[in-house]
Amino acid sequence: MDLKNKTILITGASSGIGAAAALLCAAEGANLVLGARRQAELQRIAAQITENGGKAICLAGDVTDEAYAKALVDLSESHFGGLDGAFNNVGTVGDMVPLPAMTTENWHNVLATNLSSAFFCAKAQLPALLKRGGGSLVFTGTFVGFSNGGLPGMAAYAASKAGLIGLVQSLASDHAADGIRINAILPGGTKTALAGDDPATHDFIANLHPMKRMATPTEIAQAALFLLSDRASFVTGSALAVDGGMAVRLL
């Protein structure tokens, strides 16, 4: 198993891509430390893993709080003896409105959730990986705001995720010689709570993709699993498109 006895931290693990990644990593033998805001949902995923013979603990909190990012790493070290990798998956779209109609509160909330939280997580996680002599960090980006992937009404989201790619590339350069690989995945439209439950909206999103469908959370999580594993041992600083061909359509 690719992650046997390795300790992996996953944020946004209560549902969607994060929950799917937790289940996949557990099936590959990882010890899981799960974080998200919704405690009941988070505990349900952890219980599902342990009931199937895996190892998972969880701590609810807000990733925009720097102390919470540190607490998750501390939990990894106190319970499992260290940290080998993390999938920093939390994100929000925010209000989809033209910029003149966007509130300052929305702008700050989206950047705090999508970009500042990544800074807090990396700041807490990197020292733990250095203690291990290496590891892997994976962040969830998006095609929006990357490779000409602009969409109307998503200025805050696009800006935050484009900034995330810059952060990933800079950190990858800083820590490549330390044996720490740092990458991002760029999902296309995925059937999670962020996509809502309106079939007409799903059809519109699906038709933006050359594959003419949306992804399942597990399909996106498989890419994160690859980057967390040693199968991606020579991959760092990448923004891996997992987007049903959107990158091709936008070239």
One Martini backbone bead per residue (centre of mass of N, CA, C, O) as a GRO file, in nm:
protein
  251
    1MET     BB    1   0.097   0.036   0.021
    2ASP     BB    2   0.160   0.369  -0.032
    3LEU     BB    3   0.080   0.470   0.298
    4LYS     BB    4   0.209   0.292   0.496
    5ASN     BB    5   0.241   0.439   0.814
    6LYS     BB    6   0.149   0.710   0.727
    7THR     BB    7   0.099   1.055   0.805
    8ILE     BB    8  -0.212   1.222   0.730
    9LEU     BB    9  -0.332   1.544   0.654
   10ILE     BB   10  -0.681   1.666   0.643
   11THR     BB   11  -0.865   1.913   0.500
   12GLY     BB   12  -1.191   1.912   0.443
   13ALA     BB   13  -1.299   1.603   0.560
   14SER     BB   14  -1.632   1.598   0.585
   15SER     BB   15  -1.635   1.625   0.260
   16GLY     BB   16  -1.597   1.537  -0.044
   17ILE     BB   17  -1.275   1.541  -0.131
   18GLY     BB   18  -1.167   1.501   0.158
   19ALA     BB   19  -1.324   1.242   0.225
   20ALA     BB   20  -1.222   1.076  -0.014
   21ALA     BB   21  -0.923   1.095   0.067
   22ALA     BB   22  -0.944   0.958   0.339
   23LEU     BB   23  -1.041   0.682   0.231
   24LEU     BB   24  -0.801   0.629   0.042
   25CYS     BB   25  -0.570   0.652   0.249
   26ALA     BB   26  -0.670   0.430   0.434
   27ALA     BB   27  -0.655   0.202   0.213
   28GLU     BB   28  -0.323   0.270   0.203
   29GLY     BB   29  -0.239   0.283   0.536
   30ALA     BB   30  -0.303   0.541   0.674
   31ASN     BB   31  -0.272   0.793   0.900
   32LEU     BB   32  -0.535   1.003   1.026
   33VAL     BB   33  -0.582   1.365   1.011
   34LEU     BB   34  -0.881   1.545   1.071
   35GLY     BB   35  -1.026   1.845   0.919
   36ALA     BB   36  -1.296   2.071   1.027
   37ARG     BB   37  -1.584   2.235   1.122
   38ARG     BB   38  -1.769   1.974   1.120
   39GLN     BB   39  -1.791   1.751   1.366
   40ALA     BB   40  -1.998   1.530   1.294
   41GLU     BB   41  -1.891   1.467   1.006
   42LEU     BB   42  -1.601   1.409   1.090
   43GLN     BB   43  -1.664   1.170   1.281
   44ARG     BB   44  -1.793   0.992   1.064
   45ILE     BB   45  -1.538   0.945   0.895
   46ALA     BB   46  -1.358   0.833   1.118
   47ALA     BB   47  -1.546   0.594   1.188
   48GLN     BB   48  -1.540   0.457   0.911
   49ILE     BB   49  -1.240   0.392   0.920
   50THR     BB   50  -1.222   0.231   1.189
   51GLU     BB   51  -1.442   0.014   1.114
   52ASN     BB   52  -1.227  -0.072   0.864
   53GLY     BB   53  -0.926  -0.071   1.020
   54GLY     BB   54  -0.840   0.209   1.062
   55LYS     BB   55  -0.668   0.533   1.116
   56ALA     BB   56  -0.846   0.794   1.304
   57ILE     BB   57  -0.847   1.144   1.363
   58CYS     BB   58  -1.003   1.447   1.510
   59LEU     BB   59  -1.040   1.817   1.445
   60ALA     BB   60  -1.218   2.087   1.503
   61GLY     BB   61  -1.216   2.385   1.282
   62ASP     BB   62  -1.047   2.688   1.165
   63VAL     BB   63  -0.823   2.762   0.906
   64THR     BB   64  -0.812   3.084   0.974
   65ASP     BB   65  -0.665   2.965   1.224
   66GLU     BB   66  -0.346   2.931   1.318
   67ALA     BB   67  -0.383   2.747   1.572
   68TYR     BB   68  -0.521   2.511   1.424
   69ALA     BB   69  -0.291   2.423   1.241
   70LYS     BB   70  -0.107   2.352   1.483
   71ALA     BB   71  -0.296   2.146   1.625
   72LEU     BB   72  -0.289   1.930   1.403
   73VAL     BB   73   0.013   1.874   1.420
   74ASP     BB   74   0.026   1.805   1.718
   75LEU     BB   75  -0.161   1.559   1.690
   76SER     BB   76   0.017   1.397   1.500
   77GLU     BB   77   0.260   1.377   1.700
   78SER     BB   78   0.114   1.265   1.960
   79HIS     BB   79  -0.039   1.012   1.817
   80PHE     BB   80   0.183   0.926   1.560
   81GLY     BB   81   0.487   1.079   1.575
   82GLY     BB   82   0.397   1.252   1.311
   83LEU     BB   83   0.465   1.382   0.967
   84ASP     BB   84   0.425   1.312   0.597
   85GLY     BB   85   0.147   1.464   0.517
   86ALA     BB   86  -0.071   1.692   0.313
   87PHE     BB   87  -0.421   1.794   0.255
   88ASN     BB   88  -0.508   2.115   0.144
   89ASN     BB   89  -0.869   2.157   0.082
   90VAL     BB   90  -0.979   2.413   0.156
   91GLY     BB   91  -1.280   2.596   0.034
   92THR     BB   92  -1.417   2.895  -0.138
   93VAL     BB   93  -1.619   3.098  -0.344
   94GLY     BB   94  -1.847   3.276  -0.278
   95ASP     BB   95  -1.956   3.550  -0.421
   96MET     BB   96  -2.121   3.571  -0.745
   97VAL     BB   97  -1.993   3.876  -0.845
   98PRO     BB   98  -1.929   4.164  -0.935
   99LEU     BB   99  -1.695   4.365  -0.806
  100PRO     BB  100  -1.873   4.624  -0.740
  101ALA     BB  101  -2.075   4.416  -0.566
  102MET     BB  102  -1.857   4.346  -0.372
  103THR     BB  103  -1.767   4.273  -0.068
  104THR     BB  104  -1.518   4.303   0.155
  105GLU     BB  105  -1.590   4.057   0.324
  106ASN     BB  106  -1.576   3.851   0.097
  107TRP     BB  107  -1.289   3.893   0.009
  108HIS     BB  108  -1.156   3.821   0.283
  109ASN     BB  109  -1.281   3.538   0.319
  110VAL     BB  110  -1.166   3.402   0.066
  111LEU     BB  111  -0.863   3.458   0.123
  112ALA     BB  112  -0.855   3.324   0.400
  113THR     BB  113  -0.948   3.036   0.308
  114ASN     BB  114  -0.754   2.993   0.039
  115LEU     BB  115  -0.468   3.138   0.142
  116SER     BB  116  -0.404   3.187   0.444
  117SER     BB  117  -0.446   2.889   0.526
  118ALA     BB  118  -0.205   2.783   0.362
  119PHE     BB  119   0.006   2.933   0.522
  120PHE     BB  120  -0.059   2.810   0.799
  121CYS     BB  121  -0.019   2.516   0.724
  122ALA     BB  122   0.272   2.529   0.616
  123LYS     BB  123   0.400   2.653   0.872
  124ALA     BB  124   0.325   2.395   1.049
  125GLN     BB  125   0.420   2.147   0.858
  126LEU     BB  126   0.719   2.178   0.772
  127PRO     BB  127   0.869   2.113   1.040
  128ALA     BB  128   0.758   1.821   1.054
  129LEU     BB  129   0.889   1.723   0.785
  130LEU     BB  130   1.182   1.785   0.861
  131LYS     BB  131   1.193   1.575   1.089
  132ARG     BB  132   1.142   1.334   0.871
  133GLY     BB  133   1.306   1.412   0.593
  134GLY     BB  134   1.017   1.458   0.462
  135GLY     BB  135   0.753   1.499   0.199
  136SER     BB  136   0.397   1.602   0.144
  137LEU     BB  137   0.224   1.868  -0.028
  138VAL     BB  138  -0.128   1.945  -0.084
  139PHE     BB  139  -0.326   2.157  -0.297
  140THR     BB  140  -0.632   2.323  -0.365
  141GLY     BB  141  -0.727   2.442  -0.656
  142THR     BB  142  -0.779   2.582  -0.994
  143PHE     BB  143  -0.864   2.683  -1.315
  144VAL     BB  144  -0.942   2.940  -1.191
  145GLY     BB  145  -0.697   3.174  -1.280
  146PHE     BB  146  -0.577   2.954  -1.482
  147SER     BB  147  -0.498   2.928  -1.792
  148ASN     BB  148  -0.741   3.123  -1.882
  149GLY     BB  149  -0.970   3.058  -1.632
  150GLY     BB  150  -1.207   3.263  -1.662
  151LEU     BB  151  -1.487   3.377  -1.458
  152PRO     BB  152  -1.766   3.517  -1.382
  153GLY     BB  153  -1.784   3.636  -1.045
  154MET     BB  154  -1.459   3.522  -0.953
  155ALA     BB  155  -1.236   3.712  -0.834
  156ALA     BB  156  -1.165   3.607  -0.551
  157TYR     BB  157  -1.119   3.315  -0.621
  158ALA     BB  158  -0.903   3.353  -0.842
  159ALA     BB  159  -0.699   3.514  -0.671
  160SER     BB  160  -0.655   3.302  -0.447
  161LYS     BB  161  -0.567   3.061  -0.638
  162ALA     BB  162  -0.335   3.202  -0.779
  163GLY     BB  163  -0.178   3.252  -0.517
  164LEU     BB  164  -0.145   2.953  -0.445
  165ILE     BB  165   0.044   2.879  -0.677
  166GLY     BB  166   0.270   3.068  -0.593
  167LEU     BB  167   0.318   2.939  -0.318
  168VAL     BB  168   0.386   2.653  -0.414
  169GLN     BB  169   0.631   2.726  -0.593
  170SER     BB  170   0.801   2.858  -0.373
  171LEU     BB  171   0.808   2.619  -0.170
  172ALA     BB  172   0.931   2.414  -0.363
  173SER     BB  173   1.198   2.566  -0.394
  174ASP     BB  174   1.278   2.576  -0.090
  175HIS     BB  175   1.226   2.227  -0.039
  176ALA     BB  176   1.351   2.022  -0.239
  177ALA     BB  177   1.630   1.956  -0.081
  178ASP     BB  178   1.450   1.832   0.175
  179GLY     BB  179   1.227   1.624   0.053
  180ILE     BB  180   0.992   1.831  -0.026
  181ARG     BB  181   0.679   1.810  -0.169
  182ILE     BB  182   0.498   2.068  -0.370
  183ASN     BB  183   0.148   2.074  -0.461
  184ALA     BB  184  -0.119   2.099  -0.706
  185ILE     BB  185  -0.461   2.091  -0.768
  186LEU     BB  186  -0.696   2.120  -1.065
  187PRO     BB  187  -1.009   2.124  -1.058
  188GLY     BB  188  -1.296   2.066  -1.176
  189GLY     BB  189  -1.603   1.997  -1.189
  190THR     BB  190  -1.770   1.903  -0.880
  191LYS     BB  191  -1.973   1.685  -0.684
  192THR     BB  192  -2.048   1.910  -0.450
  193ALA     BB  193  -2.167   2.141  -0.236
  194LEU     BB  194  -2.053   2.382  -0.410
  195ALA     BB  195  -2.249   2.292  -0.665
  196GLY     BB  196  -2.493   2.194  -0.560
  197ASP     BB  197  -2.849   2.072  -0.674
  198ASP     BB  198  -2.877   2.181  -0.966
  199PRO     BB  199  -2.919   2.038  -1.270
  200ALA     BB  200  -2.872   2.285  -1.454
  201THR     BB  201  -2.596   2.358  -1.337
  202HIS     BB  202  -2.461   2.088  -1.395
  203ASP     BB  203  -2.496   2.100  -1.702
  204PHE     BB  204  -2.335   2.356  -1.749
  205ILE     BB  205  -2.069   2.258  -1.628
  206ALA     BB  206  -2.032   2.004  -1.798
  207ASN     BB  207  -2.028   2.166  -2.084
  208LEU     BB  208  -1.741   2.299  -2.033
  209HIS     BB  209  -1.641   2.014  -2.077
  210PRO     BB  210  -1.510   1.788  -2.293
  211MET     BB  211  -1.640   1.539  -2.121
  212LYS     BB  212  -1.939   1.620  -2.031
  213ARG     BB  213  -1.865   1.632  -1.713
  214MET     BB  214  -1.844   1.562  -1.386
  215ALA     BB  215  -1.684   1.502  -1.106
  216THR     BB  216  -1.582   1.308  -0.864
  217PRO     BB  217  -1.431   1.315  -0.566
  218THR     BB  218  -1.251   1.062  -0.617
  219GLU     BB  219  -1.109   1.158  -0.876
  220ILE     BB  220  -0.959   1.389  -0.731
  221ALA     BB  221  -0.831   1.228  -0.493
  222GLN     BB  222  -0.639   1.053  -0.665
  223ALA     BB  223  -0.440   1.283  -0.724
  224ALA     BB  224  -0.357   1.336  -0.432
  225LEU     BB  225  -0.251   1.054  -0.375
  226PHE     BB  226  -0.023   1.058  -0.577
  227LEU     BB  227   0.130   1.311  -0.452
  228LEU     BB  228   0.166   1.175  -0.165
  229SER     BB  229   0.317   0.965  -0.301
  230ASP     BB  230   0.602   0.794  -0.431
  231ARG     BB  231   0.504   0.810  -0.733
  232ALA     BB  232   0.581   1.140  -0.697
  233SER     BB  233   0.907   1.175  -0.644
  234PHE     BB  234   0.948   1.394  -0.915
  235VAL     BB  235   0.719   1.595  -0.791
  236THR     BB  236   0.733   1.958  -0.809
  237GLY     BB  237   0.557   2.258  -0.852
  238SER     BB  238   0.279   2.164  -0.941
  239ALA     BB  239  -0.020   2.195  -1.163
  240LEU     BB  240  -0.267   1.962  -1.158
  241ALA     BB  241  -0.482   1.865  -1.394
  242VAL     BB  242  -0.840   1.780  -1.297
  243ASP     BB  243  -1.063   1.880  -1.569
  244GLY     BB  244  -1.179   1.734  -1.830
  245GLY     BB  245  -1.013   1.946  -2.039
  246MET     BB  246  -1.004   2.255  -1.980
  247ALA     BB  247  -0.710   2.327  -2.059
  248VAL     BB  248  -0.755   2.270  -2.362
  249ARG     BB  249  -0.992   2.468  -2.416
  250LEU     BB  250  -0.816   2.733  -2.304
  251LEU     BB  251  -0.564   2.750  -2.511
   0.00000   0.00000   0.00000
